[in-house]
Amino acid sequence: MGTILALAAAVLYGSADFLGGAASRRARPAAVLAVTVPAGAAVTLVAALIGSLAGLGGPAAGGATGLAWGVAGGAVGAAGLVLFYAGFASAPMSVVAPVSALVATLLPLGVAIAGGERPGPSVVAGGLICLAAVVLVSLERGTGERTAKARLRGLGYGVASGALFGLFFLFFRAAGASGVLWPVAAARVTGSLVAFGACAASRIRPAWWGSARGVLPMALASGVVDASANVSYVLATRLGVFGIAVVITALYPGVTVLLARVILGERMRWVQRVGLVLAGLGVALVTI
């Protein structure tokens, strides 16, 4: 069950990134982020309130610890997105994307192994194959700026955003130990504050007003789907092996690439095709 939920999280995260990326082509990334994160916050807050009325537990059901981890996860996750988008704007995507994906996977995976997780041989092999797939499907064509200084800048953005995404995975795991909906809601509310702060610091108006046609619906949909991915991920870490859940969830760039190919007609590089094949093989080994 944990593997299925991790796959669901990967599909949802990838779909949310596709929608958010499509919206960012028509508006400033920070302006889009200031819509997607609050939209997810609204959905999770409503879901958490409905869950409380249905007897599934209120904000204090899991104690203050779960909410605190959720707040921390929301803060680092939103900050990671800000750095990730900033890296795309000022450095080669072909450096930022794979480095960020690799660091975001290795950090929580290392913590899981250090904590004593010892999956079977086929699961380990599948996890390693998925790890290679994460890097391959994240590779993008360069932006044309190929100087050593630009690539070094991209490396820095990739490591920084990846570390924050890795902490996001770890914090959400801790939050999920004491609850699901309320910690996720707390994370989304905190992320909203970070997103609004980034807009204010950059003097950018959120995409609620004066945005190009289609931006608002895509941004809202991205936020709702991303919030659903958060819930799926938290449940995956509770019902499965944490390290493997992280590796499978980190396959989300492959979903984004597939959607861009199917919906937008974008060409896939051969390394991305290889990555998708490896992803399928790795998931098959993990589920044996």
C-alpha positions as CSV (number, residue, x, y, z in Angstrom):
1,M,0.0,0.0,0.0
2,G,2.9,2.4,0.8
3,T,4.3,1.9,-2.7
4,I,1.0,2.6,-4.3
5,L,0.6,5.8,-2.3
6,A,4.2,6.8,-3.1
7,L,3.4,6.3,-6.8
8,A,0.3,8.4,-6.4
9,A,2.3,11.1,-4.8
10,A,4.8,11.1,-7.7
11,V,2.0,11.3,-10.3
12,L,0.3,14.2,-8.4
13,Y,3.6,16.1,-7.7
14,G,4.5,15.7,-11.4
15,S,1.1,16.9,-12.5
16,A,1.2,19.9,-10.2
17,D,4.6,20.9,-11.5
18,F,3.4,20.6,-15.0
19,L,0.4,22.9,-14.3
20,G,2.5,25.3,-12.3
21,G,5.2,25.3,-15.0
22,A,2.6,26.0,-17.7
23,A,1.3,28.9,-15.7
24,S,4.8,30.2,-15.1
25,R,5.2,30.6,-18.9
26,R,2.6,33.3,-18.8
27,A,3.3,34.9,-15.5
28,R,6.2,35.4,-13.1
29,P,7.0,32.2,-11.1
30,A,6.7,34.0,-7.8
31,A,3.3,35.3,-8.8
32,V,2.1,31.8,-9.7
33,L,3.6,30.4,-6.4
34,A,1.5,32.9,-4.5
35,V,-1.6,31.4,-5.9
36,T,-0.8,27.7,-5.9
37,V,0.3,27.4,-2.3
38,P,-2.7,29.3,-0.8
39,A,-5.1,27.3,-3.0
40,G,-3.7,24.1,-1.6
41,A,-3.9,25.6,1.9
42,A,-7.6,26.3,1.4
43,V,-8.3,22.8,0.2
44,T,-6.4,21.1,3.1
45,L,-8.0,23.4,5.7
46,V,-11.5,22.5,4.5
47,A,-10.6,18.8,4.4
48,A,-9.1,19.0,7.9
49,L,-12.2,20.7,9.2
50,I,-14.5,18.2,7.6
51,G,-12.4,15.4,9.0
52,S,-12.7,17.0,12.5
53,L,-16.5,17.1,12.1
54,A,-16.5,13.5,11.0
55,G,-14.6,12.5,14.2
56,L,-11.2,12.0,12.6
57,G,-9.5,14.3,15.0
58,G,-9.1,18.0,15.4
59,P,-6.0,20.2,15.3
60,A,-4.7,18.9,18.6
61,A,-5.4,15.2,17.9
62,G,-1.8,14.5,17.1
63,G,-0.5,17.1,19.5
64,A,1.5,20.2,18.9
65,T,4.4,18.2,17.6
66,G,2.7,17.2,14.3
67,L,1.6,20.7,13.6
68,A,5.1,22.0,14.3
69,W,6.6,19.6,11.9
70,G,4.0,20.6,9.3
71,V,4.8,24.3,9.8
72,A,8.5,23.5,9.4
73,G,7.9,21.4,6.3
74,G,5.8,24.1,4.7
75,A,8.4,26.7,5.3
76,V,11.3,24.8,3.8
77,G,9.2,23.4,0.9
78,A,8.2,26.9,-0.2
79,A,11.7,28.3,0.3
80,G,13.0,25.4,-1.8
81,L,10.6,26.3,-4.6
82,V,11.7,29.9,-4.5
83,L,15.3,28.9,-4.9
84,F,14.4,26.3,-7.6
85,Y,12.7,28.8,-9.7
86,A,15.4,31.4,-9.1
87,G,17.9,28.8,-10.3
88,F,16.0,28.2,-13.5
89,A,16.0,32.0,-14.1
90,S,19.7,32.5,-13.7
91,A,21.5,29.2,-14.4
92,P,21.3,26.3,-16.8
93,M,18.3,24.0,-16.1
94,S,20.4,21.1,-17.1
95,V,22.4,21.6,-14.0
96,V,19.8,22.8,-11.5
97,A,17.1,20.2,-12.1
98,P,19.1,16.9,-11.8
99,V,21.3,18.2,-8.9
100,S,18.2,19.3,-7.0
101,A,16.4,16.0,-7.6
102,L,19.5,14.0,-6.5
103,V,20.1,15.9,-3.3
104,A,16.4,15.9,-2.4
105,T,16.4,12.1,-2.7
106,L,19.8,11.3,-1.1
107,L,19.3,13.4,2.0
108,P,16.2,11.6,3.4
109,L,17.4,8.3,2.0
110,G,20.6,8.6,4.0
111,V,18.6,9.5,7.1
112,A,16.5,6.4,6.6
113,I,19.5,4.1,6.3
114,A,21.2,5.7,9.3
115,G,18.0,5.1,11.2
116,G,18.2,1.3,10.6
117,E,16.0,0.7,7.6
118,R,17.3,-2.4,5.8
119,P,15.1,-3.4,2.8
120,G,15.5,-6.6,0.8
121,P,17.9,-7.0,-2.1
122,S,15.3,-6.5,-4.8
123,V,14.0,-3.4,-3.1
124,V,17.5,-2.0,-2.8
125,A,18.2,-2.8,-6.5
126,G,14.9,-1.2,-7.5
127,G,15.6,1.9,-5.3
128,L,19.1,2.4,-6.9
129,I,17.6,2.1,-10.4
130,C,14.9,4.6,-9.5
131,L,17.6,6.9,-8.1
132,A,19.4,6.8,-11.5
133,A,16.0,7.4,-13.2
134,V,15.4,10.5,-11.1
135,V,18.6,12.1,-12.4
136,L,18.0,11.1,-16.0
137,V,14.4,12.3,-16.3
138,S,15.4,15.6,-14.7
139,L,18.0,16.4,-17.3
140,E,17.0,19.3,-19.5
141,R,18.5,21.1,-22.4
142,G,20.9,23.9,-21.5
143,T,19.6,27.5,-21.6
144,G,22.5,28.5,-23.8
145,E,24.6,29.9,-20.9
146,R,27.3,27.4,-20.5
147,T,30.1,29.2,-18.8
148,A,31.8,27.7,-15.8
149,K,30.5,30.5,-13.6
150,A,26.9,29.8,-14.7
151,R,27.2,26.1,-14.2
152,L,28.7,26.6,-10.7
153,R,25.8,29.0,-9.9
154,G,23.4,26.3,-11.1
155,L,25.2,23.7,-8.9
156,G,24.7,26.0,-5.9
157,Y,21.0,26.5,-6.6
158,G,20.5,22.8,-7.2
159,V,22.2,21.8,-3.9
160,A,20.4,24.5,-1.9
161,S,16.9,23.8,-3.3
162,G,17.5,20.0,-3.2
163,A,18.5,20.2,0.5
164,L,15.4,22.1,1.3
165,F,13.2,19.6,-0.6
166,G,14.9,16.8,1.2
167,L,14.2,18.5,4.6
168,F,10.6,18.9,3.4
169,F,10.4,15.1,2.9
170,L,11.9,14.5,6.3
171,F,9.7,17.0,8.1
172,F,6.5,15.7,6.5
173,R,7.5,12.2,7.6
174,A,7.7,13.4,11.2
175,A,4.5,15.3,10.8
176,G,2.7,12.2,9.5
177,A,3.6,10.2,12.6
178,S,1.0,12.1,14.6
179,G,-1.6,13.0,11.9
180,V,-2.2,13.7,8.3
181,L,-4.7,16.4,7.4
182,W,-3.9,19.1,10.0
183,P,-0.1,18.9,9.7
184,V,-0.5,19.2,5.9
185,A,-2.9,22.1,6.4
186,A,-0.4,23.8,8.7
187,A,2.4,23.3,6.1
188,R,0.3,24.8,3.3
189,V,-0.6,27.9,5.4
190,T,3.1,28.4,6.3
191,G,4.1,27.9,2.7
192,S,1.5,30.6,1.7
193,L,3.2,33.1,4.1
194,V,6.6,32.3,2.5
195,A,5.2,32.7,-1.0
196,F,3.5,36.0,-0.2
197,G,6.8,37.2,1.5
198,A,8.7,36.3,-1.7
199,C,6.3,38.3,-3.8
200,A,6.5,41.3,-1.4
201,A,10.3,41.2,-1.4
202,S,10.4,41.1,-5.2
203,R,7.6,43.6,-5.5
204,I,5.6,41.2,-7.6
205,R,1.8,41.0,-7.5
206,P,0.3,37.5,-7.1
207,A,-1.3,36.1,-10.2
208,W,-4.8,36.6,-8.7
209,W,-5.0,40.0,-10.5
210,G,-4.1,41.1,-14.0
211,S,-2.6,37.8,-15.1
212,A,-2.7,36.4,-18.6
213,R,-5.6,34.3,-19.7
214,G,-5.5,30.8,-18.3
215,V,-2.9,31.5,-15.6
216,L,-5.3,31.6,-12.6
217,P,-7.1,28.2,-13.4
218,M,-3.8,26.4,-14.0
219,A,-2.3,27.9,-10.8
220,L,-5.3,27.0,-8.7
221,A,-5.4,23.4,-10.1
222,S,-1.7,23.1,-9.4
223,G,-2.2,24.0,-5.8
224,V,-5.1,21.6,-5.3
225,V,-3.2,18.7,-6.9
226,D,0.0,19.5,-5.0
227,A,-1.9,19.5,-1.7
228,S,-3.3,16.0,-2.6
229,A,0.3,14.9,-3.3
230,N,1.3,16.0,0.2
231,V,-1.4,13.9,1.7
232,S,-0.5,10.9,-0.4
233,Y,3.2,11.2,0.5
234,V,2.5,11.5,4.3
235,L,0.3,8.3,4.1
236,A,3.0,6.5,2.1
237,T,5.6,7.2,4.7
238,R,3.3,5.9,7.4
239,L,2.3,2.7,5.6
240,G,5.5,1.8,3.8
241,V,9.3,1.9,4.1
242,F,10.3,5.5,4.3
243,G,13.5,5.4,2.2
244,I,11.7,3.6,-0.7
245,A,8.7,5.9,-0.4
246,V,11.0,8.9,-0.9
247,V,12.8,7.4,-3.9
248,I,9.5,6.5,-5.6
249,T,8.0,9.9,-4.9
250,A,11.1,11.6,-6.3
251,L,10.2,10.1,-9.7
252,Y,7.7,13.0,-10.2
253,P,9.9,14.8,-12.8
254,G,9.2,11.9,-15.1
255,V,5.4,12.6,-14.9
256,T,6.0,16.2,-15.7
257,V,8.1,15.3,-18.8
258,L,5.5,12.8,-20.0
259,L,2.7,15.4,-19.6
260,A,4.8,18.0,-21.5
261,R,5.3,15.4,-24.3
262,V,1.7,14.3,-24.5
263,I,-0.1,17.7,-24.0
264,L,2.4,20.3,-25.3
265,G,4.1,18.1,-27.8
266,E,7.6,18.8,-26.4
267,R,10.4,16.5,-27.5
268,M,12.0,14.2,-25.0
269,R,15.7,13.7,-25.0
270,W,17.0,10.2,-25.3
271,V,18.4,10.3,-21.7
272,Q,14.9,11.1,-20.4
273,R,13.4,8.2,-22.3
274,V,16.0,5.9,-20.7
275,G,15.1,7.4,-17.4
276,L,11.5,6.6,-17.8
277,V,12.2,3.0,-18.7
278,L,14.5,2.7,-15.7
279,A,11.8,4.2,-13.5
280,G,9.3,1.5,-14.6
281,L,11.9,-1.2,-14.0
282,G,12.8,0.1,-10.6
283,V,9.2,0.4,-9.4
284,A,8.6,-3.2,-10.6
285,L,11.6,-4.4,-8.5
286,V,10.4,-2.5,-5.4
287,T,6.9,-4.0,-5.6
288,I,8.1,-7.6,-6.1
